[in-house]
């Protein structure tokens, strides 16, 4: 590790960059890349990788890393409890490994050798009482991670987890709002068809749905077109 980690100003700046992503217009992929880049810089590590937990599939997969090795990037997902990252995700506690090549729990020995990775430190990404992934840094030389280094990476991971979770909440809120607006538009469109074509509610809905499928348009687009057409008639 290099002397950067001893500089509190660098650490504060790193946390600030990650926090700023919360209010930026960046997509999640770009935010994750920013997190691993900033983390690697402040920790002086060769590679930093971020894995997120898919709650439905119950597996961890790499979402961002500086590695350009396709084998590393496309590593198979891990189940909670599997490998170092899986254990960290399951137990919620940091794990450091002095020599990856001698640790039987590390799953990707050959990839680590080809990348020149020797030691690692992996910490959980947790927010609001749940673990959403892990953040891992690697060194190219044998290294014993100090408590100070562990605490710094935990602090960075906590900040990163907040940013990631807030992004997800914003996206979910937007999706819910769009679904609600679509329902309202479809209801209005159904009402117009029921009145103009003497259809019942189910028939009106099926007509909108069929037109949507036949013309590869969303239900919202079809509903808005029906409403607009009706409004134009009344001008």
C-alpha positions as CSV (number, residue, x, y, z in Angstrom):
1,X,0.0,0.0,0.0
2,X,1.2,3.5,-0.6
3,X,1.4,6.6,1.7
4,X,-1.8,8.1,0.3
5,X,-3.9,6.3,2.9
6,X,-2.0,8.3,5.5
7,X,-3.3,11.5,4.1
8,X,-6.7,12.4,5.7
9,X,-7.3,15.0,3.0
10,X,-7.2,12.3,0.3
11,X,-9.7,10.2,2.3
12,X,-12.1,13.1,2.8
13,X,-11.8,14.0,-0.9
14,X,-12.6,10.4,-1.9
15,X,-15.6,10.2,0.3
16,X,-16.7,13.6,-1.1
17,X,-16.5,12.3,-4.7
18,X,-18.6,9.3,-3.8
19,X,-21.2,11.4,-2.0
20,X,-21.4,13.8,-5.0
21,X,-22.5,10.9,-7.1
22,X,-25.7,10.7,-5.1
23,X,-26.9,14.0,-6.7
24,X,-25.3,13.5,-10.1
25,X,-26.9,12.5,-13.4
26,X,-24.6,9.5,-13.7
27,X,-26.1,6.1,-14.4
28,X,-25.5,3.3,-11.8
29,X,-22.7,1.7,-14.0
30,X,-20.8,5.0,-14.0
31,X,-21.3,5.5,-10.3
32,X,-19.9,2.0,-9.6
33,X,-16.9,2.7,-11.8
34,X,-16.3,6.0,-9.9
35,X,-16.4,4.1,-6.6
36,X,-13.8,1.5,-7.5
37,X,-11.5,4.1,-9.1
38,X,-11.6,6.4,-6.2
39,X,-11.2,3.5,-3.7
40,X,-8.2,2.1,-5.5
41,X,-6.6,5.6,-5.5
42,X,-7.1,6.3,-1.9
43,X,-6.1,2.8,-0.7
44,X,-3.2,2.6,-3.1
45,X,-4.3,-0.8,-4.4
46,X,-3.7,-2.4,-7.7
47,X,-7.3,-3.4,-8.3
48,X,-10.5,-2.7,-6.6
49,X,-13.7,-4.6,-7.5
50,X,-17.3,-4.1,-6.4
51,X,-19.8,-7.0,-6.3
52,X,-23.5,-6.6,-5.8
53,X,-25.9,-9.1,-4.3
54,X,-28.9,-10.1,-6.4
55,X,-31.6,-10.8,-3.8
56,X,-33.6,-12.9,-6.2
57,X,-30.8,-15.1,-7.6
58,X,-29.0,-14.9,-4.2
59,X,-25.6,-14.5,-5.8
60,X,-22.8,-12.0,-5.9
61,X,-21.4,-10.8,-9.3
62,X,-18.8,-8.2,-10.3
63,X,-20.4,-4.9,-11.3
64,X,-17.3,-2.7,-11.5
65,X,-13.5,-3.1,-11.5
66,X,-10.4,-1.6,-13.1
67,X,-9.2,-4.9,-14.4
68,X,-9.2,-5.3,-18.1
69,X,-8.8,-9.1,-17.9
70,X,-11.9,-10.6,-19.4
71,X,-11.6,-13.8,-17.3
72,X,-11.5,-11.6,-14.1
73,X,-14.4,-9.4,-15.2
74,X,-16.5,-12.5,-16.2
75,X,-15.8,-14.5,-13.1
76,X,-18.8,-16.8,-12.2
77,X,-21.1,-15.3,-9.5
78,X,-20.7,-16.4,-5.9
79,X,-23.3,-17.6,-3.5
80,X,-23.4,-16.1,0.0
81,X,-20.9,-18.1,2.0
82,X,-18.9,-19.2,-1.1
83,X,-15.3,-17.9,-1.4
84,X,-13.9,-14.9,0.4
85,X,-16.5,-12.4,-1.0
86,X,-19.3,-14.8,-0.3
87,X,-18.2,-15.3,3.3
88,X,-18.0,-11.5,3.8
89,X,-21.5,-11.1,2.3
90,X,-22.9,-13.8,4.6
91,X,-21.2,-12.8,7.8
92,X,-21.1,-9.1,7.3
93,X,-17.5,-8.8,8.5
94,X,-14.3,-7.8,6.7
95,X,-11.8,-10.5,5.7
96,X,-8.2,-10.0,4.8
97,X,-5.9,-12.5,3.1
98,X,-2.1,-12.2,3.2
99,X,-1.4,-14.6,0.3
100,X,-4.3,-15.5,-2.0
101,X,-2.3,-18.4,-3.5
102,X,-2.2,-20.1,-0.1
103,X,-5.9,-19.5,0.9
104,X,-8.1,-22.5,0.0
105,X,-11.2,-20.3,0.3
106,X,-10.2,-18.1,-2.6
107,X,-12.0,-19.4,-5.7
108,X,-10.1,-17.9,-8.6
109,X,-6.4,-18.8,-8.1
110,X,-5.4,-18.9,-11.7
111,X,-7.0,-15.6,-12.5
112,X,-5.2,-14.1,-9.5
113,X,-1.9,-15.4,-10.6
114,X,-2.3,-14.0,-14.2
115,X,-3.3,-10.6,-12.7
116,X,-0.4,-10.6,-10.3
117,X,-2.7,-10.3,-7.2
118,X,-1.2,-11.3,-3.9
119,X,-3.1,-9.9,-0.9
120,X,-6.7,-8.8,-0.5
121,X,-9.1,-7.0,1.8
122,X,-12.8,-7.5,1.4
123,X,-15.5,-5.6,3.3
124,X,-19.3,-5.7,3.2
125,X,-21.5,-3.0,1.6
126,X,-24.3,-2.6,4.1
127,X,-27.0,-0.1,4.5
128,X,-30.2,0.1,6.6
129,X,-29.3,-3.2,8.2
130,X,-28.9,-5.2,5.1
131,X,-25.9,-6.3,3.0
132,X,-26.1,-5.3,-0.7
133,X,-22.6,-6.4,-1.8
134,X,-18.9,-6.3,-1.1
135,X,-15.9,-4.1,-1.9
136,X,-12.5,-5.7,-2.4
137,X,-9.0,-4.3,-2.9
138,X,-6.0,-6.3,-4.0
139,X,-2.3,-5.6,-3.8
140,X,0.5,-6.8,-6.1
141,X,2.8,-7.5,-3.1
142,X,2.3,-9.3,0.2
143,X,0.6,-7.0,2.7
144,X,-0.8,-7.2,6.2
145,X,-3.8,-4.8,6.4
146,X,-3.8,-2.7,9.5
147,X,-6.9,-1.9,11.5
148,X,-6.6,1.6,10.2
149,X,-6.7,0.4,6.6
150,X,-9.7,-1.9,7.4
151,X,-11.6,1.0,9.0
152,X,-10.9,3.3,6.0
153,X,-12.2,0.8,3.5
154,X,-15.2,0.1,5.7
155,X,-15.9,3.9,5.8
156,X,-15.6,4.1,2.0
157,X,-17.8,1.0,1.6
158,X,-20.5,2.4,3.9
159,X,-20.6,5.6,1.9
160,X,-20.7,3.7,-1.4
161,X,-23.6,1.5,-0.1
162,X,-25.7,4.6,0.7
163,X,-25.1,6.0,-2.8
164,X,-26.0,2.7,-4.5
165,X,-29.1,2.2,-2.3
166,X,-30.3,5.8,-2.8
167,X,-29.9,5.4,-6.6
168,X,-32.0,2.2,-6.5
169,X,-34.7,3.9,-4.5
170,X,-34.9,6.8,-6.9
171,X,-35.2,4.3,-9.8
172,X,-37.9,2.3,-8.0
173,X,-39.8,5.5,-7.2
174,X,-39.6,6.6,-10.8
175,X,-40.9,3.2,-12.0
176,X,-43.8,3.2,-9.5
177,X,-44.7,6.8,-10.6
178,X,-44.6,5.8,-14.3
179,X,-46.7,2.7,-13.6
180,X,-49.3,4.9,-11.8
181,X,-49.3,7.4,-14.7
182,X,-49.8,4.6,-17.2
183,X,-52.7,3.2,-15.2
184,X,-54.4,6.6,-15.2
185,X,-53.8,7.0,-18.9
186,X,-55.2,3.6,-19.7
187,X,-58.3,4.3,-17.5
188,X,-59.0,7.5,-19.4
189,X,-58.5,5.7,-22.7
190,X,-60.8,2.9,-21.7
191,X,-63.5,5.4,-20.7
192,X,-63.3,7.0,-24.1
193,X,-63.5,3.7,-26.0
194,X,-66.4,2.5,-23.8
195,X,-68.3,5.7,-24.6
196,X,-67.5,6.0,-28.3
197,X,-67.7,2.3,-29.3
198,X,-70.2,1.1,-26.7
199,X,-67.7,-1.4,-25.2
200,X,-67.6,-2.8,-21.7
201,X,-64.5,-2.2,-19.6
202,X,-62.8,-5.5,-20.4
203,X,-63.4,-5.2,-24.1
204,X,-62.0,-1.7,-24.1
205,X,-58.9,-2.9,-22.2
206,X,-58.3,-5.8,-24.6
207,X,-58.6,-3.5,-27.6
208,X,-55.9,-1.2,-26.2
209,X,-53.7,-4.2,-25.3
210,X,-54.1,-5.8,-28.8
211,X,-53.2,-2.6,-30.6
212,X,-50.2,-2.2,-28.3
213,X,-49.0,-5.7,-29.1
214,X,-49.7,-5.6,-32.8
215,X,-48.0,-2.3,-33.3
216,X,-45.2,-2.8,-30.8
217,X,-46.2,0.3,-28.8
218,X,-46.5,0.5,-25.0
219,X,-49.9,0.6,-23.4
220,X,-49.0,4.2,-22.3
221,X,-48.3,5.3,-25.9
222,X,-51.6,3.8,-27.1
223,X,-53.6,5.2,-24.3
224,X,-52.1,8.7,-24.7
225,X,-52.8,8.6,-28.5
226,X,-56.5,7.7,-27.8
227,X,-56.8,10.5,-25.3
228,X,-55.1,13.0,-27.6
229,X,-57.3,12.0,-30.5
230,X,-60.4,12.5,-28.4
231,X,-59.2,15.9,-27.3
232,X,-58.5,16.9,-30.9
233,X,-62.1,16.1,-31.8
234,X,-63.4,18.5,-29.1
235,X,-61.3,21.5,-30.3
